[in-house]
Amino acid sequence: MSRIGKNPITIPSGAAVELKDNIFSVKGKLGQLSQDFYDVDVKIEDGVITVARNADTKDIRAKHGLYRALFSNMIQGVTEGFTNQLELVGVGYRASNQGQRLELALGYSHNIVIEVCPEVILETISEKGKNPIIKLTSFDKQLLGQVTAKIRDYRRPEPYKGKGVKFVGEVLRRKAGKTA
């Protein structure tokens, strides 16, 4: 039995959960999400959601924990939301935004301009003497992860000096440079 899959999900106040034709929908104060599911049985009783599998094949065992985690993330997203923070480490690395338009200076010959989708709230923090920080907030964890990964891929942190776009608080594995 999946350890994650058999944990029940409690529905917090402020979240409306609907189950119809293998589509799980959640509506909350921050937004609305829906997810279709297969090969598992979902029951909503007394404010608690339980996910059970209807067979014992390897594929269905994998989906059991997956769907439970997806449903839990959806409920947490529409009630509390998710936040990712990226830090730009490097001389001359800058970030600025105008609405949903993010402009990055990452050491290339040109600035990188990204149009961020409206579901993700974008904020840049630039303080003197500190590295610029990009703060991304959304109710959709999957979309937030995709946007964060796309921004990070423009200049991944390198292991020698640690320059690049990294998560706030991320510890990089550093390598020794050349020895004489």
N, C-alpha and C positions, 0 to 999 in steps of 0.2 A: 504494500500500500504506500502511496506517495505521502511523505511526511508533510509536504507543503499542501498537497491537494486535499488532504482530509481535514485541515484546519478550517473551521467555520469562519465566515465573514459577517461581522455585525454591521448593520446598516445604521449610520449615525443620523441624528435628526437633521433635517435640511436636505436629505438626499432622497429622491424618488426613484425607485428601481422598478423596471417593467420587464417582463419576460414574455415574448410572443414569437412563435414560429422560429425557434432556434436563433433569436436575436435578443441579446441582453442589452438593455438601454438604461442609462443612468442620467438623471437630471439633477443639478444642484445650483447653488448660487453663483458659481464661476462659469458654468457652461453645461453642455450636453454631449454625451459620448454614447456610441453604440458599437457592439461587437457581435459578429455571428460566431456560432460555435457548433461543433460536430462531435459525435462519439462520446459525449459525456451527458449526464443527467444533472440538471440544475434545479434546486428546490428553494423556494422562498417561504419560510415559516416563522412567524413571530419576530420579525426583524432580523432574522439570521439567514444567510445564504449558505447552502451546502452544495458542494460539487462532488458527484460520484461517477465513476466510470461504469459503462455497461458491458464491458468485456475485459479480458486480461492480456491483450496482445501488447507487444513492445511499443507500438505506435500510440495506442490509446493510453498506456501508462504514462508516456511522455506528455500527452495532451492534458492529462488530468491536472498535473501541477501547473502547467502553462496557463490554462484557462482560469484556474483559481487565482493565480498571480495577476493576470490581466484584469479580472473583475475587481480585485482588491485595489489595484492601481487606478482603475477608472473611478471607483468610489472615493478614494483619497484625493484624486485630482479635482473632481467637481466640488468637493467640500473644502479642502485645504490648499491645493495647488502644489506645484513643484518649482524649484528654483535651481539653476545652474549658474556658477560664476566662473568666468575665464579670466586669467591674468596674462597680460602681455609682458614678457620679460625680454628686454633687449634695448640697446641704445637706439633712440629714434622711433621705437615702436609706439604707435598712437592709435586710439580708437575714438570715433565721434559718431553721433547719430542725430538725424533729423527725422523725427517720427519713427517709421519702421525701416528707414534707410541707414545702414551701417557702413561707415567708411573706415577702412583699416590701412595703416601705413606699417608694413611689415618688412621693410628693407628691400623691397623690390623696386624697380625703376618706375613703377606706377602704383597708385593707390588702388586698393581692392574695394569695390562697392557691392554690397549685398542688400537685396530687398528681402526683408524678413516678413514671413506671413503674419497676418493680423491676429492669429490665435496666440502668438508668442509676444509677450510684452518685453520690449528692449530698453535697456538703460545702460549708459556708459558713465563710469566714475573715474575722473582724472584729478588726482591730488598732487600737488607739487612735492617732489622727493619720493613719490611712491609709483609703483607700476600701475598703468591703466587697467581697469577692470571692466569687463562686459558682464552685465547681469541679465540673464534671460529667465522669464517666468511664464509658465503656462499651466493649463489644467490637463493637457494631453502629454503624458510622459514620453510616449513614443515619438511624437513630433518634436518635442523639446530636445530629445536625445539626437535626432537627426540634424536639427539646426546647429546644435552645439558641435557635433562631429564635423559638420561641413566647415564651420568657422575654424575649428582646430586644425583641420587638414591643410589649410593655407600655409601654415608654418608650424609643423610639429616640433616639440621641444627636442633639442639635440643633447646628447649625453656628455659633451665635453665642457661647454660653458653654461648649459641650461637655458639657452635662448630659445624663444618660440612662444606659442600660445599653449598655456597649460591650465589645468583646473586650479582654483584657489585651494591651497593646502595639499596639493599633490606632491609627493616626494619622488623625485627623479633619481634613477640609478645613474650615478656619475662614473665616468671613466677617467683614468689618468691619461695625461697628454704624452707627448713625446719625451723620451729621456735622452740626455746628452751622452 
